[in-house]
């Protein structure tokens, strides 16, 4: 949960919140007044809602911030990471989850993996499968 604070030396408001595990503090040019605190709190509420929904774009809200560039670089780097093949990931996931399931459910999941999912996505990297491809696959069923 973020907060709205003011710097004692300048009397200007800033917001303090966490994004992707990092503490972020962004300065505003607004004086510390009751009305301005409400405005900045609305901004903070919007930022936190977007973070929760996964739609937050740091650069959109704070374009001149050094952190905006930092998060953009992190996003670019994460897109180039190698991820396991879907078939390997699915088999590992199944082995780890099987203990929690009844035998009949485990059998149903294994059949679904073997008959539908692995043939469609098995040789693809998990990180390279797009939402559009998943939706197209689901529609083809």
Steps between C-alpha positions, in 0.01 A plus 500: 500500500645830392490833673495872426763701687667838484865593512563724801770699322284591196143445616427314173298179490635166385358149473669195643400153370641161402518368144658169397652465845669839491421807706403792279475864603381756250508872570220735396515876459194544721510679834385311808137612526185304577371531142833398347527201734162379369620540138822311566314230695274445196812459285644252748172305510501481118863385495436229759188381315696470175779314679244257637345450156841462336445795266731753668739683266755691708604721209142608432447633853854625565659569160801696627591255773825305506304204633282501186808428290618240750170309487490523120847343480391225742202423279716477186748270676223272629366454146833350393529246780501139398209306644440124502312321227131463572524120505779507763319757709170310477662173610674667794182680601297179476747308716496772766122541505400134475544439872220749574247337270282194508599229255202566274581870474870430435398263219275767345776763513754257349262417214439872436872569493583205273208533260464876461758725663834329436426437128402867458771669708752229596801618298448870577666698777251588772604866491434524127140375507273802461156560638367523144634151423339358814166660410526370143575151631207516741268611218615206285387254768 
